[in-house]
Amino acid sequence: MRRITDILRKLAGPIQSVPAGAHVTIRPGGELWAAISLDDYHLIADPLRPTGELAFRLTERAREVRRADRSSDRGQAWHAAES
């Protein structure tokens, strides 16, 4: 069993992590490492890149965007009721 594990590790290649202070730009275009749906938080990521930290950051940002959208929707409804 150990031999299989060793073979799989060699096939996977070196493991790299994204440094905690890594500069990440969240935007459309460029070189795609990961993407997330703002509708249902479905996330896809390049399996050949160290995308764990990036996936976490994308999920957090998607939640922030949805919260802001909900707040904006509530604000518009309040202004409409006020008129």
PDB file of N, CA, C and O in Angstrom:
ATOM      1  N   MET A   1       0.823  -1.190   0.000  1.00  0.00           N
ATOM      2  CA  MET A   1       0.000   0.000   0.000  1.00  0.00           C
ATOM      3  C   MET A   1       0.869   1.257   0.000  1.00  0.00           C
ATOM      4  O   MET A   1       0.537   2.243  -0.657  1.00  0.00           O
ATOM      5  N   ARG A   2       1.968   1.222   0.727  1.00  0.00           N
ATOM      6  CA  ARG A   2       2.850   2.382   0.794  1.00  0.00           C
ATOM      7  C   ARG A   2       3.427   2.707  -0.582  1.00  0.00           C
ATOM      8  O   ARG A   2       3.617   3.874  -0.923  1.00  0.00           O
ATOM      9  N   ARG A   3       3.702   1.672  -1.365  1.00  0.00           N
ATOM     10  CA  ARG A   3       4.274   1.888  -2.689  1.00  0.00           C
ATOM     11  C   ARG A   3       3.289   2.647  -3.581  1.00  0.00           C
ATOM     12  O   ARG A   3       3.700   3.525  -4.340  1.00  0.00           O
ATOM     13  N   ILE A   4       2.023   2.328  -3.503  1.00  0.00           N
ATOM     14  CA  ILE A   4       1.000   3.024  -4.291  1.00  0.00           C
ATOM     15  C   ILE A   4       0.956   4.499  -3.888  1.00  0.00           C
ATOM     16  O   ILE A   4       0.882   5.381  -4.744  1.00  0.00           O
ATOM     17  N   THR A   5       1.001   4.757  -2.594  1.00  0.00           N
ATOM     18  CA  THR A   5       0.990   6.133  -2.102  1.00  0.00           C
ATOM     19  C   THR A   5       2.205   6.900  -2.616  1.00  0.00           C
ATOM     20  O   THR A   5       2.075   8.052  -3.031  1.00  0.00           O
ATOM     21  N   ASP A   6       3.372   6.282  -2.595  1.00  0.00           N
ATOM     22  CA  ASP A   6       4.578   6.930  -3.098  1.00  0.00           C
ATOM     23  C   ASP A   6       4.465   7.241  -4.590  1.00  0.00           C
ATOM     24  O   ASP A   6       4.873   8.312  -5.037  1.00  0.00           O
ATOM     25  N   ILE A   7       3.918   6.317  -5.343  1.00  0.00           N
ATOM     26  CA  ILE A   7       3.742   6.521  -6.780  1.00  0.00           C
ATOM     27  C   ILE A   7       2.777   7.680  -7.034  1.00  0.00           C
ATOM     28  O   ILE A   7       3.030   8.527  -7.891  1.00  0.00           O
ATOM     29  N   LEU A   8       1.677   7.716  -6.290  1.00  0.00           N
ATOM     30  CA  LEU A   8       0.711   8.801  -6.465  1.00  0.00           C
ATOM     31  C   LEU A   8       1.308  10.157  -6.114  1.00  0.00           C
ATOM     32  O   LEU A   8       1.018  11.151  -6.780  1.00  0.00           O
ATOM     33  N   ARG A   9       2.131  10.210  -5.083  1.00  0.00           N
ATOM     34  CA  ARG A   9       2.795  11.472  -4.720  1.00  0.00           C
ATOM     35  C   ARG A   9       3.730  11.945  -5.830  1.00  0.00           C
ATOM     36  O   ARG A   9       3.801  13.138  -6.122  1.00  0.00           O
ATOM     37  N   LYS A  10       4.445  11.006  -6.444  1.00  0.00           N
ATOM     38  CA  LYS A  10       5.352  11.373  -7.541  1.00  0.00           C
ATOM     39  C   LYS A  10       4.561  11.897  -8.739  1.00  0.00           C
ATOM     40  O   LYS A  10       4.977  12.853  -9.393  1.00  0.00           O
ATOM     41  N   LEU A  11       3.430  11.272  -9.020  1.00  0.00           N
ATOM     42  CA  LEU A  11       2.593  11.716 -10.130  1.00  0.00           C
ATOM     43  C   LEU A  11       2.009  13.099  -9.882  1.00  0.00           C
ATOM     44  O   LEU A  11       1.865  13.891 -10.814  1.00  0.00           O
ATOM     45  N   ALA A  12       1.678  13.389  -8.648  1.00  0.00           N
ATOM     46  CA  ALA A  12       1.079  14.676  -8.294  1.00  0.00           C
ATOM     47  C   ALA A  12       2.079  15.813  -8.418  1.00  0.00           C
ATOM     48  O   ALA A  12       1.684  16.956  -8.646  1.00  0.00           O
ATOM     49  N   GLY A  13       3.341  15.526  -8.274  1.00  0.00           N
ATOM     50  CA  GLY A  13       4.361  16.559  -8.365  1.00  0.00           C
ATOM     51  C   GLY A  13       4.516  17.288  -7.051  1.00  0.00           C
ATOM     52  O   GLY A  13       3.897  16.922  -6.052  1.00  0.00           O
ATOM     53  N   PRO A  14       5.346  18.327  -7.048  1.00  0.00           N
ATOM     54  CA  PRO A  14       5.573  19.061  -5.802  1.00  0.00           C
ATOM     55  C   PRO A  14       4.320  19.808  -5.362  1.00  0.00           C
ATOM     56  O   PRO A  14       3.563  20.326  -6.183  1.00  0.00           O
ATOM     57  N   ILE A  15       4.127  19.849  -4.081  1.00  0.00           N
ATOM     58  CA  ILE A  15       2.982  20.554  -3.517  1.00  0.00           C
ATOM     59  C   ILE A  15       3.426  21.966  -3.176  1.00  0.00           C
ATOM     60  O   ILE A  15       4.420  22.172  -2.480  1.00  0.00           O
ATOM     61  N   GLN A  16       2.676  22.928  -3.674  1.00  0.00           N
ATOM     62  CA  GLN A  16       2.972  24.325  -3.405  1.00  0.00           C
ATOM     63  C   GLN A  16       1.761  24.948  -2.726  1.00  0.00           C
ATOM     64  O   GLN A  16       0.625  24.528  -2.941  1.00  0.00           O
ATOM     65  N   SER A  17       2.018  25.934  -1.922  1.00  0.00           N
ATOM     66  CA  SER A  17       0.900  26.660  -1.332  1.00  0.00           C
ATOM     67  C   SER A  17       1.019  28.127  -1.694  1.00  0.00           C
ATOM     68  O   SER A  17       2.107  28.630  -1.973  1.00  0.00           O
ATOM     69  N   VAL A  18      -0.107  28.795  -1.686  1.00  0.00           N
ATOM     70  CA  VAL A  18      -0.115  30.221  -1.950  1.00  0.00           C
ATOM     71  C   VAL A  18       0.237  30.909  -0.648  1.00  0.00           C
ATOM     72  O   VAL A  18      -0.430  30.670   0.359  1.00  0.00           O
ATOM     73  N   PRO A  19       1.272  31.766  -0.625  1.00  0.00           N
ATOM     74  CA  PRO A  19       1.621  32.455   0.609  1.00  0.00           C
ATOM     75  C   PRO A  19       0.445  33.273   1.134  1.00  0.00           C
ATOM     76  O   PRO A  19      -0.353  33.792   0.354  1.00  0.00           O
ATOM     77  N   ALA A  20       0.341  33.386   2.456  1.00  0.00           N
ATOM     78  CA  ALA A  20      -0.778  34.094   3.078  1.00  0.00           C
ATOM     79  C   ALA A  20      -0.894  35.526   2.576  1.00  0.00           C
ATOM     80  O   ALA A  20      -2.003  36.047   2.456  1.00  0.00           O
ATOM     81  N   GLY A  21       0.218  36.165   2.283  1.00  0.00           N
ATOM     82  CA  GLY A  21       0.179  37.543   1.824  1.00  0.00           C
ATOM     83  C   GLY A  21       0.232  37.673   0.309  1.00  0.00           C
ATOM     84  O   GLY A  21       0.559  38.742  -0.207  1.00  0.00           O
ATOM     85  N   ALA A  22      -0.082  36.610  -0.403  1.00  0.00           N
ATOM     86  CA  ALA A  22       0.014  36.633  -1.863  1.00  0.00           C
ATOM     87  C   ALA A  22      -0.935  37.663  -2.451  1.00  0.00           C
ATOM     88  O   ALA A  22      -2.052  37.848  -1.968  1.00  0.00           O
ATOM     89  N   HIS A  23      -0.478  38.322  -3.487  1.00  0.00           N
ATOM     90  CA  HIS A  23      -1.302  39.310  -4.169  1.00  0.00           C
ATOM     91  C   HIS A  23      -2.224  38.570  -5.126  1.00  0.00           C
ATOM     92  O   HIS A  23      -1.758  37.875  -6.029  1.00  0.00           O
ATOM     93  N   VAL A  24      -3.510  38.715  -4.934  1.00  0.00           N
ATOM     94  CA  VAL A  24      -4.496  38.067  -5.786  1.00  0.00           C
ATOM     95  C   VAL A  24      -5.415  39.140  -6.336  1.00  0.00           C
ATOM     96  O   VAL A  24      -5.929  39.973  -5.588  1.00  0.00           O
ATOM     97  N   THR A  25      -5.619  39.119  -7.632  1.00  0.00           N
ATOM     98  CA  THR A  25      -6.549  40.044  -8.266  1.00  0.00           C
ATOM     99  C   THR A  25      -7.785  39.260  -8.652  1.00  0.00           C
ATOM    100  O   THR A  25      -7.708  38.266  -9.373  1.00  0.00           O
ATOM    101  N   ILE A  26      -8.918  39.717  -8.166  1.00  0.00           N
ATOM    102  CA  ILE A  26     -10.175  39.060  -8.508  1.00  0.00           C
ATOM    103  C   ILE A  26     -10.822  39.886  -9.610  1.00  0.00           C
ATOM    104  O   ILE A  26     -11.279  41.007  -9.385  1.00  0.00           O
ATOM    105  N   ARG A  27     -10.850  39.306 -10.810  1.00  0.00           N
ATOM    106  CA  ARG A  27     -11.402  39.998 -11.961  1.00  0.00           C
ATOM    107  C   ARG A  27     -11.665  38.984 -13.066  1.00  0.00           C
ATOM    108  O   ARG A  27     -11.100  37.890 -13.060  1.00  0.00           O
ATOM    109  N   PRO A  28     -12.525  39.348 -14.015  1.00  0.00           N
ATOM    110  CA  PRO A  28     -12.716  38.463 -15.164  1.00  0.00           C
ATOM    111  C   PRO A  28     -11.510  38.565 -16.096  1.00  0.00           C
ATOM    112  O   PRO A  28     -10.839  39.597 -16.126  1.00  0.00           O
ATOM    113  N   GLY A  29     -11.232  37.511 -16.852  1.00  0.00           N
ATOM    114  CA  GLY A  29     -10.158  37.534 -17.829  1.00  0.00           C
ATOM    115  C   GLY A  29      -8.838  37.118 -17.275  1.00  0.00           C
ATOM    116  O   GLY A  29      -8.756  36.659 -16.136  1.00  0.00           O
ATOM    117  N   GLY A  30      -7.782  37.270 -18.067  1.00  0.00           N
ATOM    118  CA  GLY A  30      -6.445  36.878 -17.638  1.00  0.00           C
ATOM    119  C   GLY A  30      -6.311  35.367 -17.595  1.00  0.00           C
ATOM    120  O   GLY A  30      -6.993  34.648 -18.325  1.00  0.00           O
ATOM    121  N   GLU A  31      -5.433  34.901 -16.742  1.00  0.00           N
ATOM    122  CA  GLU A  31      -5.188  33.468 -16.585  1.00  0.00           C
ATOM    123  C   GLU A  31      -6.103  32.934 -15.492  1.00  0.00           C
ATOM    124  O   GLU A  31      -5.983  33.325 -14.331  1.00  0.00           O
ATOM    125  N   LEU A  32      -7.007  32.051 -15.859  1.00  0.00           N
ATOM    126  CA  LEU A  32      -8.017  31.547 -14.926  1.00  0.00           C
ATOM    127  C   LEU A  32      -7.449  30.451 -14.028  1.00  0.00           C
ATOM    128  O   LEU A  32      -6.976  29.421 -14.508  1.00  0.00           O
ATOM    129  N   TRP A  33      -7.503  30.690 -12.715  1.00  0.00           N
ATOM    130  CA  TRP A  33      -7.114  29.674 -11.731  1.00  0.00           C
ATOM    131  C   TRP A  33      -8.353  29.111 -11.067  1.00  0.00           C
ATOM    132  O   TRP A  33      -8.405  27.917 -10.769  1.00  0.00           O
ATOM    133  N   ALA A  34      -9.347  29.944 -10.830  1.00  0.00           N
ATOM    134  CA  ALA A  34     -10.576  29.502 -10.164  1.00  0.00           C
ATOM    135  C   ALA A  34     -11.687  30.485 -10.497  1.00  0.00           C
ATOM    136  O   ALA A  34     -11.430  31.641 -10.832  1.00  0.00           O
ATOM    137  N   ALA A  35     -12.926  30.013 -10.401  1.00  0.00           N
ATOM    138  CA  ALA A  35     -14.097  30.859 -10.640  1.00  0.00           C
ATOM    139  C   ALA A  35     -15.223  30.376  -9.746  1.00  0.00           C
ATOM    140  O   ALA A  35     -15.287  29.201  -9.384  1.00  0.00           O
ATOM    141  N   ILE A  36     -16.119  31.307  -9.391  1.00  0.00           N
ATOM    142  CA  ILE A  36     -17.235  30.963  -8.514  1.00  0.00           C
ATOM    143  C   ILE A  36     -18.516  31.586  -9.051  1.00  0.00           C
ATOM    144  O   ILE A  36     -18.501  32.690  -9.594  1.00  0.00           O
ATOM    145  N   SER A  37     -19.606  30.879  -8.898  1.00  0.00           N
ATOM    146  CA  SER A  37     -20.921  31.381  -9.274  1.00  0.00           C
ATOM    147  C   SER A  37     -21.479  32.215  -8.128  1.00  0.00           C
ATOM    148  O   SER A  37     -21.492  31.761  -6.983  1.00  0.00           O
ATOM    149  N   LEU A  38     -21.935  33.419  -8.420  1.00  0.00           N
ATOM    150  CA  LEU A  38     -22.557  34.243  -7.389  1.00  0.00           C
ATOM    151  C   LEU A  38     -23.973  33.771  -7.070  1.00  0.00           C
ATOM    152  O   LEU A  38     -24.534  34.154  -6.044  1.00  0.00           O
ATOM    153  N   ASP A  39     -24.550  32.950  -7.933  1.00  0.00           N
ATOM    154  CA  ASP A  39     -25.903  32.444  -7.692  1.00  0.00           C
ATOM    155  C   ASP A  39     -25.940  31.340  -6.647  1.00  0.00           C
ATOM    156  O   ASP A  39     -26.750  31.383  -5.721  1.00  0.00           O
ATOM    157  N   ASP A  40     -25.054  30.341  -6.795  1.00  0.00           N
ATOM    158  CA  ASP A  40     -25.124  29.182  -5.900  1.00  0.00           C
ATOM    159  C   ASP A  40     -23.774  28.807  -5.278  1.00  0.00           C
ATOM    160  O   ASP A  40     -23.654  27.752  -4.656  1.00  0.00           O
ATOM    161  N   TYR A  41     -22.762  29.660  -5.441  1.00  0.00           N
ATOM    162  CA  TYR A  41     -21.423  29.457  -4.894  1.00  0.00           C
ATOM    163  C   TYR A  41     -20.730  28.210  -5.464  1.00  0.00           C
ATOM    164  O   TYR A  41     -19.791  27.701  -4.853  1.00  0.00           O
ATOM    165  N   HIS A  42     -21.171  27.726  -6.598  1.00  0.00           N
ATOM    166  CA  HIS A  42     -20.502  26.587  -7.240  1.00  0.00           C
ATOM    167  C   HIS A  42     -19.127  27.065  -7.686  1.00  0.00           C
ATOM    168  O   HIS A  42     -19.009  28.081  -8.370  1.00  0.00           O
ATOM    169  N   LEU A  43     -18.094  26.335  -7.300  1.00  0.00           N
ATOM    170  CA  LEU A  43     -16.725  26.770  -7.545  1.00  0.00           C
ATOM    171  C   LEU A  43     -15.998  25.766  -8.412  1.00  0.00           C
ATOM    172  O   LEU A  43     -16.128  24.557  -8.222  1.00  0.00           O
ATOM    173  N   ILE A  44     -15.230  26.272  -9.365  1.00  0.00           N
ATOM    174  CA  ILE A  44     -14.344  25.424 -10.152  1.00  0.00           C
ATOM    175  C   ILE A  44     -12.929  25.955  -9.972  1.00  0.00           C
ATOM    176  O   ILE A  44     -12.730  27.156  -9.786  1.00  0.00           O
ATOM    177  N   ALA A  45     -11.951  25.065 -10.027  1.00  0.00           N
ATOM    178  CA  ALA A  45     -10.563  25.476  -9.843  1.00  0.00           C
ATOM    179  C   ALA A  45      -9.647  24.579 -10.654  1.00  0.00           C
ATOM    180  O   ALA A  45      -9.951  23.410 -10.892  1.00  0.00           O
ATOM    181  N   ASP A  46      -8.535  25.133 -11.069  1.00  0.00           N
ATOM    182  CA  ASP A  46      -7.521  24.391 -11.809  1.00  0.00           C
ATOM    183  C   ASP A  46      -6.889  23.368 -10.860  1.00  0.00           C
ATOM    184  O   ASP A  46      -6.260  23.759  -9.877  1.00  0.00           O
ATOM    185  N   PRO A  47      -7.040  22.080 -11.128  1.00  0.00           N
ATOM    186  CA  PRO A  47      -6.506  21.069 -10.218  1.00  0.00           C
ATOM    187  C   PRO A  47      -4.980  20.984 -10.224  1.00  0.00           C
ATOM    188  O   PRO A  47      -4.394  20.332  -9.360  1.00  0.00           O
ATOM    189  N   LEU A  48      -4.336  21.635 -11.187  1.00  0.00           N
ATOM    190  CA  LEU A  48      -2.880  21.577 -11.281  1.00  0.00           C
ATOM    191  C   LEU A  48      -2.203  22.784 -10.628  1.00  0.00           C
ATOM    192  O   LEU A  48      -0.989  22.958 -10.736  1.00  0.00           O
ATOM    193  N   ARG A  49      -2.994  23.608  -9.955  1.00  0.00           N
ATOM    194  CA  ARG A  49      -2.453  24.790  -9.279  1.00  0.00           C
ATOM    195  C   ARG A  49      -2.870  24.765  -7.804  1.00  0.00           C
ATOM    196  O   ARG A  49      -3.875  24.149  -7.451  1.00  0.00           O
ATOM    197  N   PRO A  50      -2.103  25.428  -6.955  1.00  0.00           N
ATOM    198  CA  PRO A  50      -2.459  25.498  -5.524  1.00  0.00           C
ATOM    199  C   PRO A  50      -3.577  26.517  -5.309  1.00  0.00           C
ATOM    200  O   PRO A  50      -3.308  27.694  -5.069  1.00  0.00           O
ATOM    201  N   THR A  51      -4.825  26.067  -5.394  1.00  0.00           N
ATOM    202  CA  THR A  51      -5.957  27.000  -5.401  1.00  0.00           C
ATOM    203  C   THR A  51      -6.806  26.953  -4.133  1.00  0.00           C
ATOM    204  O   THR A  51      -7.864  27.582  -4.093  1.00  0.00           O
ATOM    205  N   GLY A  52      -6.384  26.237  -3.106  1.00  0.00           N
ATOM    206  CA  GLY A  52      -7.189  26.133  -1.887  1.00  0.00           C
ATOM    207  C   GLY A  52      -7.459  27.476  -1.238  1.00  0.00           C
ATOM    208  O   GLY A  52      -8.608  27.800  -0.936  1.00  0.00           O
ATOM    209  N   GLU A  53      -6.416  28.261  -1.021  1.00  0.00           N
ATOM    210  CA  GLU A  53      -6.567  29.585  -0.412  1.00  0.00           C
ATOM    211  C   GLU A  53      -7.373  30.506  -1.324  1.00  0.00           C
ATOM    212  O   GLU A  53      -8.207  31.277  -0.850  1.00  0.00           O
ATOM    213  N   LEU A  54      -7.130  30.428  -2.612  1.00  0.00           N
ATOM    214  CA  LEU A  54      -7.860  31.238  -3.579  1.00  0.00           C
ATOM    215  C   LEU A  54      -9.346  30.900  -3.556  1.00  0.00           C
ATOM    216  O   LEU A  54     -10.187  31.798  -3.593  1.00  0.00           O
ATOM    217  N   ALA A  55      -9.674  29.618  -3.497  1.00  0.00           N
ATOM    218  CA  ALA A  55     -11.074  29.207  -3.432  1.00  0.00           C
ATOM    219  C   ALA A  55     -11.747  29.774  -2.185  1.00  0.00           C
ATOM    220  O   ALA A  55     -12.891  30.224  -2.246  1.00  0.00           O
ATOM    221  N   PHE A  56     -11.052  29.752  -1.073  1.00  0.00           N
ATOM    222  CA  PHE A  56     -11.592  30.314   0.165  1.00  0.00           C
ATOM    223  C   PHE A  56     -11.860  31.808   0.002  1.00  0.00           C
ATOM    224  O   PHE A  56     -12.924  32.298   0.380  1.00  0.00           O
ATOM    225  N   ARG A  57     -10.889  32.533  -0.565  1.00  0.00           N
ATOM    226  CA  ARG A  57     -11.049  33.984  -0.748  1.00  0.00           C
ATOM    227  C   ARG A  57     -12.175  34.308  -1.719  1.00  0.00           C
ATOM    228  O   ARG A  57     -12.920  35.264  -1.505  1.00  0.00           O
ATOM    229  N   LEU A  58     -12.307  33.523  -2.782  1.00  0.00           N
ATOM    230  CA  LEU A  58     -13.399  33.745  -3.734  1.00  0.00           C
ATOM    231  C   LEU A  58     -14.761  33.531  -3.065  1.00  0.00           C
ATOM    232  O   LEU A  58     -15.700  34.291  -3.299  1.00  0.00           O
ATOM    233  N   THR A  59     -14.858  32.504  -2.245  1.00  0.00           N
ATOM    234  CA  THR A  59     -16.113  32.225  -1.549  1.00  0.00           C
ATOM    235  C   THR A  59     -16.471  33.378  -0.610  1.00  0.00           C
ATOM    236  O   THR A  59     -17.621  33.815  -0.572  1.00  0.00           O
ATOM    237  N   GLU A  60     -15.497  33.864   0.138  1.00  0.00           N
ATOM    238  CA  GLU A  60     -15.743  34.993   1.036  1.00  0.00           C
ATOM    239  C   GLU A  60     -16.173  36.232   0.262  1.00  0.00           C
ATOM    240  O   GLU A  60     -17.090  36.940   0.679  1.00  0.00           O
ATOM    241  N   ARG A  61     -15.512  36.499  -0.866  1.00  0.00           N
ATOM    242  CA  ARG A  61     -15.862  37.678  -1.670  1.00  0.00           C
ATOM    243  C   ARG A  61     -17.248  37.530  -2.282  1.00  0.00           C
ATOM    244  O   ARG A  61     -18.001  38.502  -2.342  1.00  0.00           O
ATOM    245  N   ALA A  62     -17.593  36.335  -2.735  1.00  0.00           N
ATOM    246  CA  ALA A  62     -18.930  36.105  -3.294  1.00  0.00           C
ATOM    247  C   ALA A  62     -20.000  36.366  -2.241  1.00  0.00           C
ATOM    248  O   ALA A  62     -21.044  36.942  -2.548  1.00  0.00           O
ATOM    249  N   ARG A  63     -19.751  35.949  -1.008  1.00  0.00           N
ATOM    250  CA  ARG A  63     -20.708  36.206   0.081  1.00  0.00           C
ATOM    251  C   ARG A  63     -20.850  37.703   0.329  1.00  0.00           C
ATOM    252  O   ARG A  63     -21.959  38.191   0.548  1.00  0.00           O
ATOM    253  N   GLU A  64     -19.731  38.442   0.298  1.00  0.00           N
ATOM    254  CA  GLU A  64     -19.787  39.898   0.480  1.00  0.00           C
ATOM    255  C   GLU A  64     -20.624  40.553  -0.617  1.00  0.00           C
ATOM    256  O   GLU A  64     -21.438  41.434  -0.342  1.00  0.00           O
ATOM    257  N   VAL A  65     -20.420  40.119  -1.856  1.00  0.00           N
ATOM    258  CA  VAL A  65     -21.152  40.688  -2.987  1.00  0.00           C
ATOM    259  C   VAL A  65     -22.643  40.411  -2.845  1.00  0.00           C
ATOM    260  O   VAL A  65     -23.460  41.303  -3.073  1.00  0.00           O
ATOM    261  N   ARG A  66     -23.003  39.195  -2.475  1.00  0.00           N
ATOM    262  CA  ARG A  66     -24.428  38.867  -2.318  1.00  0.00           C
ATOM    263  C   ARG A  66     -25.063  39.640  -1.181  1.00  0.00           C
ATOM    264  O   ARG A  66     -26.207  40.080  -1.292  1.00  0.00           O
ATOM    265  N   ARG A  67     -24.317  39.816  -0.060  1.00  0.00           N
ATOM    266  CA  ARG A  67     -24.850  40.615   1.051  1.00  0.00           C
ATOM    267  C   ARG A  67     -25.088  42.050   0.599  1.00  0.00           C
ATOM    268  O   ARG A  67     -26.116  42.643   0.928  1.00  0.00           O
ATOM    269  N   ALA A  68     -24.155  42.603  -0.142  1.00  0.00           N
ATOM    270  CA  ALA A  68     -24.296  43.979  -0.633  1.00  0.00           C
ATOM    271  C   ALA A  68     -25.489  44.091  -1.579  1.00  0.00           C
ATOM    272  O   ALA A  68     -26.230  45.074  -1.529  1.00  0.00           O
ATOM    273  N   ASP A  69     -25.678  43.097  -2.434  1.00  0.00           N
ATOM    274  CA  ASP A  69     -26.832  43.102  -3.347  1.00  0.00           C
ATOM    275  C   ASP A  69     -28.144  43.057  -2.577  1.00  0.00           C
ATOM    276  O   ASP A  69     -29.089  43.773  -2.907  1.00  0.00           O
ATOM    277  N   ARG A  70     -28.200  42.217  -1.553  1.00  0.00           N
ATOM    278  CA  ARG A  70     -29.438  42.119  -0.752  1.00  0.00           C
ATOM    279  C   ARG A  70     -29.705  43.424  -0.025  1.00  0.00           C
ATOM    280  O   ARG A  70     -30.853  43.862   0.049  1.00  0.00           O
ATOM    281  N   SER A  71     -28.671  44.051   0.511  1.00  0.00           N
ATOM    282  CA  SER A  71     -28.835  45.329   1.197  1.00  0.00           C
ATOM    283  C   SER A  71     -29.317  46.397   0.226  1.00  0.00           C
ATOM    284  O   SER A  71     -30.180  47.207   0.565  1.00  0.00           O
ATOM    285  N   SER A  72     -28.765  46.397  -0.969  1.00  0.00           N
ATOM    286  CA  SER A  72     -29.160  47.357  -1.992  1.00  0.00           C
ATOM    287  C   SER A  72     -30.613  47.141  -2.395  1.00  0.00           C
ATOM    288  O   SER A  72     -31.360  48.104  -2.566  1.00  0.00           O
ATOM    289  N   ASP A  73     -31.016  45.885  -2.547  1.00  0.00           N
ATOM    290  CA  ASP A  73     -32.405  45.573  -2.896  1.00  0.00           C
ATOM    291  C   ASP A  73     -33.364  46.048  -1.813  1.00  0.00           C
ATOM    292  O   ASP A  73     -34.425  46.595  -2.111  1.00  0.00           O
ATOM    293  N   ARG A  74     -32.983  45.835  -0.545  1.00  0.00           N
ATOM    294  CA  ARG A  74     -33.826  46.287   0.566  1.00  0.00           C
ATOM    295  C   ARG A  74     -33.920  47.803   0.586  1.00  0.00           C
ATOM    296  O   ARG A  74     -34.986  48.359   0.851  1.00  0.00           O
ATOM    297  N   GLY A  75     -32.814  48.470   0.307  1.00  0.00           N
ATOM    298  CA  GLY A  75     -32.795  49.926   0.290  1.00  0.00           C
ATOM    299  C   GLY A  75     -33.687  50.492  -0.809  1.00  0.00           C
ATOM    300  O   GLY A  75     -34.386  51.483  -0.596  1.00  0.00           O
ATOM    301  N   GLN A  76     -33.665  49.865  -1.984  1.00  0.00           N
ATOM    302  CA  GLN A  76     -34.518  50.312  -3.080  1.00  0.00           C
ATOM    303  C   GLN A  76     -35.981  50.099  -2.744  1.00  0.00           C
ATOM    304  O   GLN A  76     -36.813  50.948  -3.064  1.00  0.00           O
ATOM    305  N   ALA A  77     -36.314  48.987  -2.109  1.00  0.00           N
ATOM    306  CA  ALA A  77     -37.703  48.724  -1.725  1.00  0.00           C
ATOM    307  C   ALA A  77     -38.158  49.744  -0.686  1.00  0.00           C
ATOM    308  O   ALA A  77     -39.309  50.181  -0.712  1.00  0.00           O
ATOM    309  N   TRP A  78     -37.283  50.121   0.211  1.00  0.00           N
ATOM    310  CA  TRP A  78     -37.619  51.091   1.243  1.00  0.00           C
ATOM    311  C   TRP A  78     -37.877  52.449   0.627  1.00  0.00           C
ATOM    312  O   TRP A  78     -38.820  53.140   1.012  1.00  0.00           O
ATOM    313  N   HIS A  79     -37.027  52.846  -0.351  1.00  0.00           N
ATOM    314  CA  HIS A  79     -37.221  54.135  -1.012  1.00  0.00           C
ATOM    315  C   HIS A  79     -38.503  54.141  -1.834  1.00  0.00           C
ATOM    316  O   HIS A  79     -39.178  55.168  -1.911  1.00  0.00           O
ATOM    317  N   ALA A  80     -38.848  53.020  -2.446  1.00  0.00           N
ATOM    318  CA  ALA A  80     -40.070  52.939  -3.227  1.00  0.00           C
ATOM    319  C   ALA A  80     -41.291  53.066  -2.325  1.00  0.00           C
ATOM    320  O   ALA A  80     -42.274  53.706  -2.696  1.00  0.00           O
ATOM    321  N   ALA A  81     -41.232  52.463  -1.150  1.00  0.00           N
ATOM    322  CA  ALA A  81     -42.360  52.534  -0.213  1.00  0.00           C
ATOM    323  C   ALA A  81     -42.482  53.938   0.368  1.00  0.00           C
ATOM    324  O   ALA A  81     -43.571  54.372   0.743  1.00  0.00           O
ATOM    325  N   GLU A  82     -41.350  54.647   0.440  1.00  0.00           N
ATOM    326  CA  GLU A  82     -41.321  55.980   1.014  1.00  0.00           C
ATOM    327  C   GLU A  82     -41.960  57.011   0.077  1.00  0.00           C
ATOM    328  O   GLU A  82     -42.523  58.002   0.543  1.00  0.00           O
ATOM    329  N   SER A  83     -41.878  56.787  -1.236  1.00  0.00           N
ATOM    330  CA  SER A  83     -42.373  57.757  -2.229  1.00  0.00           C
ATOM    331  C   SER A  83     -43.862  57.882  -2.269  1.00  0.00           C
ATOM    332  O   SER A  83     -44.395  58.662  -3.058  1.00  0.00           O
TER     333      SER A  83
END
